[in-house]
């Protein structure tokens, strides 16, 4: 089942303007969006990544925040075929734009990532 309300970005792999682009799928449910607005404005966001643990060797990035009781809450997922620093920026930028379009001054105070992506 495909619900475009949950997919806020999907890029097919290929070439755009002479540059190879990876497959990228970004998913956020309305509840996750609400959680991100409610608990992570001026809060901490962390990113956990799995590296090639599936047959197609895609990467899964999970953004997590913390609710008012300090429990982890999953805020969004990104599945991608590549994980360079530029790729990370490419999927975080639209998320920032999306959140800022809903709450003008939305901004986390801290962003933690478990492993900085390496250029492949």
VEXDO-667935 format. One line per field, with one value per atom (N, C-alpha, C): residue number from 1; residue in one letter; atom name; x, y, z. Coordinates in Angstrom, 1 decimal. Example, Ala and Ser with C-alpha at 12.3 -4.5 7.8 and 13.67 -1.06 7.14 Angstrom:
% VEXDO-667935
resi = c(1; 1; 1; 2; 2; 2) $
resn = c(A; A; A; S; S; S) $
name = c(N; CA; C; N; CA; C) $
east = c(13.2; 12.3; 13.2; 12.8; 13.7; 12.9) $
north = c(-5.7; -4.5; -3.3; -2.2; -1.1; 0.0) $
up = c(7.8; 7.8; 7.8; 7.1; 7.1; 7.9) $
***
This chain:
% VEXDO-667935
resi = c(1; 1; 1; 2; 2; 2; 3; 3; 3; 4; 4; 4; 5; 5; 5; 6; 6; 6; 7; 7; 7; 8; 8; 8; 9; 9; 9; 10; 10; 10; 11; 11; 11; 12; 12; 12; 13; 13; 13; 14; 14; 14; 15; 15; 15; 16; 16; 16; 17; 17; 17; 18; 18; 18; 19; 19; 19; 20; 20; 20; 21; 21; 21; 22; 22; 22; 23; 23; 23; 24; 24; 24; 25; 25; 25; 26; 26; 26; 27; 27; 27; 28; 28; 28; 29; 29; 29; 30; 30; 30; 31; 31; 31; 32; 32; 32; 33; 33; 33; 34; 34; 34; 35; 35; 35; 36; 36; 36; 37; 37; 37; 38; 38; 38; 39; 39; 39; 40; 40; 40; 41; 41; 41; 42; 42; 42; 43; 43; 43; 44; 44; 44; 45; 45; 45; 46; 46; 46; 47; 47; 47; 48; 48; 48; 49; 49; 49; 50; 50; 50; 51; 51; 51; 52; 52; 52; 53; 53; 53; 54; 54; 54; 55; 55; 55; 56; 56; 56; 57; 57; 57; 58; 58; 58; 59; 59; 59; 60; 60; 60; 61; 61; 61; 62; 62; 62; 63; 63; 63; 64; 64; 64; 65; 65; 65; 66; 66; 66; 67; 67; 67; 68; 68; 68; 69; 69; 69; 70; 70; 70; 71; 71; 71; 72; 72; 72; 73; 73; 73; 74; 74; 74; 75; 75; 75; 76; 76; 76; 77; 77; 77; 78; 78; 78; 79; 79; 79; 80; 80; 80; 81; 81; 81; 82; 82; 82; 83; 83; 83; 84; 84; 84; 85; 85; 85; 86; 86; 86; 87; 87; 87; 88; 88; 88; 89; 89; 89; 90; 90; 90; 91; 91; 91; 92; 92; 92; 93; 93; 93; 94; 94; 94; 95; 95; 95; 96; 96; 96; 97; 97; 97; 98; 98; 98; 99; 99; 99; 100; 100; 100; 101; 101; 101; 102; 102; 102; 103; 103; 103; 104; 104; 104; 105; 105; 105; 106; 106; 106; 107; 107; 107; 108; 108; 108; 109; 109; 109; 110; 110; 110; 111; 111; 111; 112; 112; 112; 113; 113; 113; 114; 114; 114; 115; 115; 115; 116; 116; 116; 117; 117; 117; 118; 118; 118; 119; 119; 119; 120; 120; 120) $
resn = c(X; X; X; X; X; X; X; X; X; X; X; X; X; X; X; X; X; X; X; X; X; X; X; X; X; X; X; X; X; X; X; X; X; X; X; X; X; X; X; X; X; X; X; X; X; X; X; X; X; X; X; X; X; X; X; X; X; X; X; X; X; X; X; X; X; X; X; X; X; X; X; X; X; X; X; X; X; X; X; X; X; X; X; X; X; X; X; X; X; X; X; X; X; X; X; X; X; X; X; X; X; X; X; X; X; X; X; X; X; X; X; X; X; X; X; X; X; X; X; X; X; X; X; X; X; X; X; X; X; X; X; X; X; X; X; X; X; X; X; X; X; X; X; X; X; X; X; X; X; X; X; X; X; X; X; X; X; X; X; X; X; X; X; X; X; X; X; X; X; X; X; X; X; X; X; X; X; X; X; X; X; X; X; X; X; X; X; X; X; X; X; X; X; X; X; X; X; X; X; X; X; X; X; X; X; X; X; X; X; X; X; X; X; X; X; X; X; X; X; X; X; X; X; X; X; X; X; X; X; X; X; X; X; X; X; X; X; X; X; X; X; X; X; X; X; X; X; X; X; X; X; X; X; X; X; X; X; X; X; X; X; X; X; X; X; X; X; X; X; X; X; X; X; X; X; X; X; X; X; X; X; X; X; X; X; X; X; X; X; X; X; X; X; X; X; X; X; X; X; X; X; X; X; X; X; X; X; X; X; X; X; X; X; X; X; X; X; X; X; X; X; X; X; X; X; X; X; X; X; X; X; X; X; X; X; X; X; X; X; X; X; X; X; X; X; X; X; X; X; X; X; X; X; X; X; X; X; X; X; X) $
name = c(N; CA; C; N; CA; C; N; CA; C; N; CA; C; N; CA; C; N; CA; C; N; CA; C; N; CA; C; N; CA; C; N; CA; C; N; CA; C; N; CA; C; N; CA; C; N; CA; C; N; CA; C; N; CA; C; N; CA; C; N; CA; C; N; CA; C; N; CA; C; N; CA; C; N; CA; C; N; CA; C; N; CA; C; N; CA; C; N; CA; C; N; CA; C; N; CA; C; N; CA; C; N; CA; C; N; CA; C; N; CA; C; N; CA; C; N; CA; C; N; CA; C; N; CA; C; N; CA; C; N; CA; C; N; CA; C; N; CA; C; N; CA; C; N; CA; C; N; CA; C; N; CA; C; N; CA; C; N; CA; C; N; CA; C; N; CA; C; N; CA; C; N; CA; C; N; CA; C; N; CA; C; N; CA; C; N; CA; C; N; CA; C; N; CA; C; N; CA; C; N; CA; C; N; CA; C; N; CA; C; N; CA; C; N; CA; C; N; CA; C; N; CA; C; N; CA; C; N; CA; C; N; CA; C; N; CA; C; N; CA; C; N; CA; C; N; CA; C; N; CA; C; N; CA; C; N; CA; C; N; CA; C; N; CA; C; N; CA; C; N; CA; C; N; CA; C; N; CA; C; N; CA; C; N; CA; C; N; CA; C; N; CA; C; N; CA; C; N; CA; C; N; CA; C; N; CA; C; N; CA; C; N; CA; C; N; CA; C; N; CA; C; N; CA; C; N; CA; C; N; CA; C; N; CA; C; N; CA; C; N; CA; C; N; CA; C; N; CA; C; N; CA; C; N; CA; C; N; CA; C; N; CA; C; N; CA; C; N; CA; C; N; CA; C; N; CA; C; N; CA; C; N; CA; C; N; CA; C; N; CA; C; N; CA; C; N; CA; C; N; CA; C; N; CA; C; N; CA; C; N; CA; C; N; CA; C; N; CA; C) $
east = c(0.8; 0.0; 0.9; 0.6; 1.3; 0.5; 0.9; 0.2; 1.1; 0.8; 1.7; 1.8; 0.8; 0.8; 2.0; 2.5; 3.6; 5.0; 5.0; 6.2; 6.4; 7.4; 7.6; 8.7; 9.3; 10.3; 10.7; 10.7; 11.1; 11.9; 13.2; 14.0; 14.5; 14.2; 14.7; 16.2; 16.9; 18.3; 18.5; 19.5; 19.8; 20.7; 20.5; 21.4; 20.5; 20.9; 20.2; 21.3; 21.2; 22.1; 23.6; 23.7; 25.1; 25.6; 24.8; 25.3; 24.5; 25.2; 24.6; 23.9; 22.6; 21.9; 21.4; 21.4; 21.0; 19.5; 19.0; 17.7; 17.5; 16.4; 16.2; 14.7; 14.3; 12.9; 12.8; 12.0; 11.9; 10.4; 10.3; 9.0; 8.8; 7.6; 7.2; 5.7; 5.2; 3.7; 3.3; 2.0; 1.5; 1.8; 1.7; 1.9; 3.4; 4.3; 5.7; 6.0; 5.3; 5.5; 5.0; 3.9; 3.4; 4.4; 4.9; 5.9; 7.1; 7.6; 8.8; 8.5; 7.3; 7.0; 6.8; 6.2; 5.9; 7.1; 7.9; 8.9; 10.3; 10.6; 12.0; 12.3; 11.4; 11.7; 12.5; 13.7; 14.7; 15.1; 14.9; 15.3; 16.4; 16.7; 17.8; 17.2; 17.8; 17.5; 18.7; 18.5; 19.6; 19.3; 20.3; 20.2; 20.9; 20.2; 20.8; 20.8; 21.8; 21.9; 22.3; 21.6; 22.0; 22.7; 23.8; 24.6; 24.6; 23.8; 23.8; 23.4; 22.4; 21.9; 20.8; 20.6; 19.6; 20.2; 19.4; 19.9; 20.4; 19.8; 20.2; 21.2; 21.6; 22.7; 22.3; 21.0; 20.6; 20.8; 20.8; 21.0; 19.7; 19.4; 18.3; 18.7; 18.2; 18.5; 17.2; 17.3; 16.1; 16.4; 15.6; 15.7; 14.9; 15.4; 14.7; 14.8; 13.7; 13.7; 13.3; 13.0; 12.6; 11.3; 10.4; 9.1; 9.3; 8.2; 8.4; 8.8; 8.6; 9.1; 10.4; 11.1; 12.5; 12.5; 11.4; 11.3; 11.7; 12.4; 12.7; 11.4; 11.4; 10.2; 10.8; 10.4; 10.9; 10.2; 11.0; 10.5; 10.4; 11.2; 11.2; 12.2; 12.1; 13.0; 13.5; 14.7; 15.2; 15.8; 15.5; 16.1; 16.8; 18.1; 18.9; 19.9; 20.3; 21.3; 22.7; 22.9; 24.2; 24.2; 25.4; 25.5; 26.7; 26.8; 27.9; 27.4; 28.3; 27.9; 26.9; 27.2; 26.3; 24.9; 24.8; 23.5; 22.8; 23.5; 22.9; 22.3; 23.0; 22.6; 21.4; 21.4; 20.3; 19.0; 19.0; 17.7; 17.4; 18.3; 18.0; 17.4; 17.9; 17.5; 16.0; 15.4; 14.0; 13.2; 13.7; 13.0; 13.0; 14.1; 14.1; 13.1; 13.1; 12.2; 10.7; 10.4; 9.1; 8.7; 9.6; 9.2; 9.1; 10.0; 9.9; 8.7; 8.2; 7.0; 5.7; 5.8; 4.7; 4.9; 6.1; 6.4; 7.6; 7.3; 8.3; 9.7; 9.7; 11.0; 11.5; 11.0; 11.4; 12.9; 13.5; 15.0; 15.4; 16.0; 16.5; 17.7; 17.9; 19.1; 20.4; 20.2; 21.3; 21.0; 21.9; 21.8; 22.9; 22.6; 23.6; 23.5; 24.6; 24.7; 25.7; 25.3; 26.1; 27.4; 27.4; 28.6; 28.5; 29.5; 29.5; 29.7; 28.9; 29.1; 30.4; 31.0; 32.2; 31.9; 32.7; 32.6; 32.9; 32.0; 32.2; 33.2) $
north = c(-1.2; 0.0; 1.2; 2.2; 3.4; 4.6; 5.4; 6.5; 7.7; 8.6; 9.7; 10.7; 10.6; 11.5; 11.2; 10.0; 9.6; 9.8; 9.8; 10.0; 11.5; 12.1; 13.5; 13.8; 12.7; 12.8; 11.4; 11.3; 10.1; 10.4; 9.9; 10.2; 8.8; 8.6; 7.4; 7.6; 6.5; 6.6; 6.9; 7.6; 8.0; 9.1; 9.9; 11.0; 12.3; 13.3; 14.6; 15.7; 16.4; 17.4; 16.9; 15.6; 15.0; 14.5; 14.5; 14.0; 12.8; 11.7; 10.5; 10.8; 10.4; 10.6; 9.3; 9.1; 7.8; 7.7; 6.5; 6.3; 6.8; 7.6; 8.1; 8.2; 7.6; 7.7; 8.2; 9.2; 9.8; 9.6; 9.1; 8.8; 9.5; 10.1; 10.7; 10.6; 10.0; 9.9; 11.2; 11.5; 12.8; 12.8; 11.6; 11.5; 11.8; 11.3; 11.6; 13.1; 13.7; 15.2; 15.9; 15.5; 16.2; 16.0; 14.8; 14.6; 15.5; 15.6; 16.4; 17.9; 18.4; 19.7; 19.9; 19.0; 19.1; 18.9; 17.9; 17.6; 18.0; 18.3; 18.5; 19.9; 20.8; 22.2; 22.6; 23.1; 23.4; 22.1; 21.0; 19.7; 19.0; 17.8; 17.0; 16.0; 15.9; 15.0; 14.1; 12.8; 11.9; 11.1; 10.7; 9.8; 8.5; 7.4; 6.1; 5.6; 4.9; 4.4; 2.9; 2.2; 0.8; 0.9; 0.1; 0.2; -1.2; -1.2; -2.4; -3.7; -3.6; -4.9; -5.6; -5.3; -5.9; -6.4; -7.1; -7.7; -6.6; -5.5; -4.5; -3.5; -3.7; -2.9; -1.4; -1.2; 0.2; 0.6; 1.9; 2.4; 2.9; 2.7; 3.1; 4.1; 5.3; 6.4; 6.6; 6.6; 6.8; 8.0; 9.1; 10.3; 10.0; 10.3; 10.1; 11.3; 11.6; 12.6; 12.1; 12.9; 12.5; 13.2; 12.5; 13.1; 13.7; 14.3; 15.0; 14.1; 12.8; 11.8; 11.3; 11.8; 11.4; 10.0; 9.6; 8.4; 8.7; 7.8; 8.0; 7.9; 8.7; 8.7; 8.8; 7.9; 7.9; 9.1; 9.9; 11.1; 11.0; 10.2; 10.1; 9.0; 8.4; 7.5; 7.9; 7.6; 7.8; 6.5; 6.0; 4.8; 5.3; 5.0; 5.5; 4.5; 4.6; 3.7; 4.2; 5.4; 6.0; 6.8; 6.9; 7.6; 8.5; 9.4; 10.4; 11.6; 12.5; 13.6; 14.5; 14.6; 15.4; 14.8; 13.4; 12.7; 13.0; 13.0; 13.3; 14.7; 15.7; 17.1; 17.1; 16.4; 16.4; 16.0; 15.0; 14.6; 15.4; 16.0; 16.8; 18.2; 18.7; 20.1; 20.1; 19.2; 19.2; 19.0; 18.2; 18.0; 19.3; 20.0; 21.3; 22.3; 22.3; 23.2; 22.8; 21.5; 21.1; 21.5; 21.2; 21.6; 23.1; 23.8; 25.3; 25.9; 25.2; 25.7; 25.5; 24.6; 24.3; 25.2; 25.3; 26.1; 27.0; 28.2; 29.2; 29.1; 29.1; 29.1; 27.8; 26.7; 25.3; 25.1; 24.7; 24.4; 23.6; 22.4; 21.6; 22.3; 22.1; 22.6; 21.8; 20.5; 19.6; 18.5; 18.1; 17.1; 16.1; 14.8; 13.8; 12.7; 12.3; 11.2; 10.2; 8.9; 7.8; 7.6; 8.0; 7.8; 8.7; 9.6; 10.5; 9.7; 9.9; 9.2; 9.5; 8.5; 8.6; 8.7; 9.4; 9.4; 8.0; 7.5; 6.2; 6.2) $
up = c(0.0; 0.0; 0.0; -0.8; -0.9; -0.5; 0.5; 0.9; 0.7; -0.3; -0.6; 0.6; 1.5; 2.7; 3.5; 3.5; 4.3; 3.6; 2.3; 1.6; 1.3; 1.8; 1.5; 0.5; 0.1; -1.0; -1.5; -2.9; -3.5; -4.7; -4.8; -5.9; -6.5; -7.8; -8.4; -8.8; -8.8; -9.1; -10.6; -10.9; -12.3; -12.4; -13.5; -13.7; -13.9; -13.2; -13.3; -13.6; -14.7; -15.1; -15.1; -15.6; -15.7; -14.4; -13.3; -12.0; -11.6; -11.2; -10.7; -9.4; -9.3; -8.0; -7.5; -6.2; -5.6; -5.5; -5.3; -4.9; -3.5; -3.2; -1.9; -1.7; -0.5; -0.1; 1.3; 1.5; 2.9; 3.3; 4.5; 5.0; 6.4; 6.5; 7.8; 7.9; 9.0; 9.2; 9.8; 9.7; 10.3; 11.8; 12.5; 13.9; 14.2; 13.4; 13.5; 13.3; 12.4; 12.1; 13.4; 13.9; 15.1; 16.3; 16.4; 17.5; 17.3; 16.1; 15.8; 16.1; 15.8; 16.2; 17.7; 18.3; 19.7; 20.7; 20.4; 21.4; 20.9; 19.7; 19.2; 18.8; 18.9; 18.7; 20.0; 19.7; 20.8; 21.6; 21.0; 21.7; 20.9; 21.2; 20.6; 19.6; 18.5; 17.5; 17.2; 17.2; 16.9; 15.6; 14.9; 13.7; 14.0; 13.7; 13.8; 12.4; 12.0; 10.6; 10.6; 9.7; 9.4; 8.1; 8.0; 6.8; 6.0; 4.9; 4.0; 4.7; 5.5; 6.2; 5.4; 4.2; 3.4; 2.0; 1.3; 0.0; -1.0; -1.0; -2.0; -1.5; -0.2; 0.4; 0.5; 0.7; 1.0; 2.4; 2.7; 4.0; 4.6; 5.9; 6.5; 7.6; 7.5; 8.5; 9.3; 10.6; 11.5; 12.3; 12.2; 13.0; 14.3; 15.4; 16.7; 17.5; 18.2; 19.2; 20.5; 21.5; 22.8; 23.2; 23.8; 24.2; 25.6; 26.1; 27.4; 28.6; 28.4; 29.4; 29.1; 28.2; 27.7; 27.1; 26.5; 25.8; 24.3; 23.6; 22.2; 21.4; 20.4; 19.4; 18.0; 17.2; 15.8; 15.1; 14.4; 13.8; 12.3; 11.6; 10.2; 9.8; 8.6; 8.1; 6.7; 6.3; 5.0; 4.6; 3.4; 2.8; 1.6; 1.4; 0.3; -0.1; -1.4; -1.9; -1.8; -1.2; -1.0; 0.3; 0.9; 2.2; 2.3; 1.4; 1.5; 2.4; 2.8; 3.5; 2.7; 1.4; 0.5; 0.5; 0.5; 0.5; 1.8; 2.9; 4.2; 4.2; 3.7; 3.6; 2.7; 1.5; 0.6; 1.2; 2.1; 2.7; 4.0; 4.6; 5.8; 5.5; 4.4; 4.0; 3.7; 2.9; 2.7; 4.0; 4.9; 6.2; 7.0; 7.0; 7.7; 7.0; 5.7; 5.0; 5.3; 5.3; 5.7; 7.1; 8.0; 9.4; 9.6; 9.0; 9.1; 8.4; 7.4; 6.8; 7.7; 8.6; 9.5; 10.8; 11.3; 12.5; 12.1; 11.9; 11.3; 12.0; 13.3; 14.0; 14.5; 13.9; 14.3; 14.1; 15.2; 15.1; 16.3; 16.1; 17.2; 17.8; 19.1; 19.7; 19.6; 19.3; 19.2; 18.2; 17.4; 16.4; 16.5; 16.8; 17.1; 16.0; 15.4; 14.5; 14.9; 14.8; 15.3; 14.5; 13.2; 12.4; 11.2; 11.1; 10.0; 8.7; 7.7; 6.4; 5.8; 5.1; 4.4; 2.9; 2.2; 0.7; 0.2; -0.7; -1.2; -2.4) $
***
